[in-house]
């Protein structure tokens, strides 16, 4: 009897594990806004990494970013923040590329891929590649305990952290030598909110 109960218990655990595996989180369809009305972001590539990752919505997993069919590795300094995306957003590409979520870089301590954070956008870095503008939301964690810098607006960010702003510019302009990039503009937190709202599905 004890042996039968033990086997039944093992089978139950196995079925539970299979059920959990089959219903992995679909990070792309998480709400863009949290219950506390903060924007949410999903981390794909941790701060300090030299291995860019992307989220594969079909497989529901984080996979290496490919370049000429091979996993890309930075030939530059590691990521200066946690790069990720705003869930439930899709940006149309003017050049026929597949639609992708609004990208974001979260300035703070390293977070693992799949970490979901409430964020405070403090600006948008606008870059030009191949004649197309790319908007990158720059944000900090919404929780004060997770912040390493504490800007509350674009003017505050520019005034108190000009070196951080310059580091981000230089990093994104030079992190991929095969992809010529030009700084087009910086935009404020209001523009960031409007940008996200524009592409929420």
C-alpha positions in Angstrom: 0.0 0.0 0.0 2.8 2.4 0.9 4.6 1.6 -2.4 1.4 2.3 -4.3 0.9 5.6 -2.6 4.5 6.5 -3.2 4.2 5.7 -6.9 0.9 7.7 -7.1 2.6 10.7 -5.5 5.6 10.5 -7.9 3.2 10.3 -10.9 1.3 13.4 -9.5 4.6 15.3 -9.2 5.6 14.3 -12.8 2.2 15.4 -14.2 2.5 18.7 -12.3 6.0 19.3 -13.6 4.8 18.6 -17.2 1.8 20.9 -16.8 4.1 23.7 -15.5 6.5 23.2 -18.4 3.8 23.3 -21.0 2.4 26.6 -19.7 5.5 28.7 -19.7 5.0 32.4 -19.2 4.4 34.3 -22.5 6.3 37.4 -21.6 5.2 39.2 -24.8 1.5 39.1 -23.7 2.0 40.3 -20.1 0.2 43.6 -19.5 2.1 46.8 -20.3 0.8 48.4 -17.1 1.1 46.9 -13.7 -1.7 46.9 -11.1 -0.1 50.0 -9.6 -0.2 51.8 -13.0 3.5 51.7 -13.7 4.8 50.6 -17.0 6.3 47.1 -16.9 9.4 45.8 -18.6 10.8 42.3 -19.3 14.6 41.9 -19.0 16.1 40.1 -22.0 19.9 40.9 -21.6 21.3 41.5 -18.1 23.4 44.5 -17.3 27.1 43.5 -17.6 26.5 40.9 -20.2 28.4 40.6 -23.5 25.8 38.1 -25.0 22.8 39.8 -26.4 19.6 37.9 -25.9 16.1 38.2 -27.4 12.8 36.8 -26.5 11.4 34.2 -28.9 7.6 34.6 -28.4 6.9 31.4 -30.4 9.1 29.2 -28.2 8.5 31.4 -25.1 12.2 31.4 -24.2 15.2 33.8 -24.3 17.7 32.9 -27.0 20.9 34.4 -28.4 20.6 37.3 -30.8 21.8 36.1 -34.2 24.2 37.8 -36.6 24.9 36.1 -39.9 23.3 33.0 -38.5 25.5 32.8 -35.4 25.0 33.9 -31.8 26.2 37.5 -31.5 28.8 38.4 -28.9 29.7 42.0 -28.2 33.1 43.2 -29.4 32.7 46.1 -27.0 32.1 46.9 -23.4 29.2 44.9 -21.7 25.7 46.2 -21.5 25.5 49.4 -19.3 22.0 48.5 -18.1 19.4 45.7 -18.3 18.0 45.7 -21.9 14.5 44.4 -22.5 11.1 45.3 -23.8 7.6 46.6 -22.8 5.2 43.7 -23.0 1.9 43.9 -25.0 3.5 46.4 -27.4 4.5 46.0 -31.1 6.3 48.6 -33.2 5.8 48.6 -36.9 9.0 48.8 -39.0 9.1 51.2 -41.9 11.5 48.9 -43.7 9.4 45.7 -43.6 11.2 44.1 -40.6 9.0 42.0 -38.3 7.1 44.1 -35.7 8.9 44.1 -32.3 8.1 45.3 -28.8 9.1 48.8 -27.6 12.8 48.4 -26.4 13.9 49.6 -23.1 17.1 49.9 -21.1 16.7 49.8 -17.3 19.5 51.5 -15.4 20.2 49.5 -12.2 21.6 46.4 -10.7 21.9 43.3 -12.9 18.6 41.3 -13.4 18.2 37.8 -14.9 16.5 37.3 -18.2 12.7 37.0 -17.6 12.7 39.4 -14.7 9.6 41.6 -14.8 10.1 45.1 -13.4 7.9 48.1 -12.8 9.7 51.1 -14.4 9.8 54.8 -14.5 10.8 56.1 -18.0 13.1 59.1 -17.8 13.6 59.7 -21.6 14.1 58.2 -25.0 17.3 57.8 -26.9 16.6 58.2 -30.6 19.1 56.5 -32.9 19.3 56.4 -36.7 20.3 53.2 -38.5 20.0 52.5 -42.3 17.8 55.6 -42.6 15.3 54.5 -40.0 14.8 55.9 -36.5 15.0 53.6 -33.6 13.5 54.6 -30.2 15.0 53.2 -27.0 13.1 54.0 -23.7 15.6 54.8 -20.9 14.2 54.0 -17.5 14.9 53.2 -13.9 13.2 50.7 -11.6 10.0 52.2 -10.1 10.8 50.8 -6.6 13.2 53.1 -4.8 14.9 50.0 -3.2 16.0 48.8 -6.7 17.3 52.2 -7.9 21.0 53.0 -8.2 20.3 56.4 -9.6 17.2 58.4 -8.8 16.1 60.7 -11.7 12.4 61.5 -11.8 12.3 63.3 -15.2 14.4 63.8 -18.3 15.5 67.3 -17.1 16.5 65.8 -13.7 18.3 62.9 -15.5 20.1 65.4 -17.8 21.0 67.7 -15.0 22.1 65.3 -12.3 23.5 62.4 -14.5 25.0 63.9 -17.6 27.8 61.3 -17.6 25.3 58.5 -17.6 23.5 60.1 -20.5 26.8 60.4 -22.4 27.8 56.8 -21.6 24.5 55.5 -23.1 25.0 57.7 -26.2 28.5 56.4 -26.8 27.7 52.8 -26.0 24.8 52.6 -28.4 26.7 54.4 -31.1 29.6 52.1 -31.0 28.5 48.7 -29.6 28.1 47.2 -33.1 30.8 48.3 -35.6 29.0 46.6 -38.5 25.9 48.7 -37.9 26.6 52.4 -38.4 24.5 54.4 -36.0 23.9 58.1 -35.6 22.5 60.0 -32.6 19.3 61.6 -33.8 17.8 63.1 -30.6 16.9 62.7 -27.0 13.3 63.0 -25.9 11.7 63.4 -22.5 9.6 61.2 -20.3 6.3 62.5 -21.8 7.4 61.4 -25.2 8.4 58.0 -23.7 4.8 57.6 -22.2 3.3 58.6 -25.6 5.6 56.2 -27.5 4.6 53.3 -25.3 0.9 54.1 -25.4 1.1 54.4 -29.2 2.2 50.8 -29.6 0.2 49.1 -26.9 -1.8 46.2 -28.4 
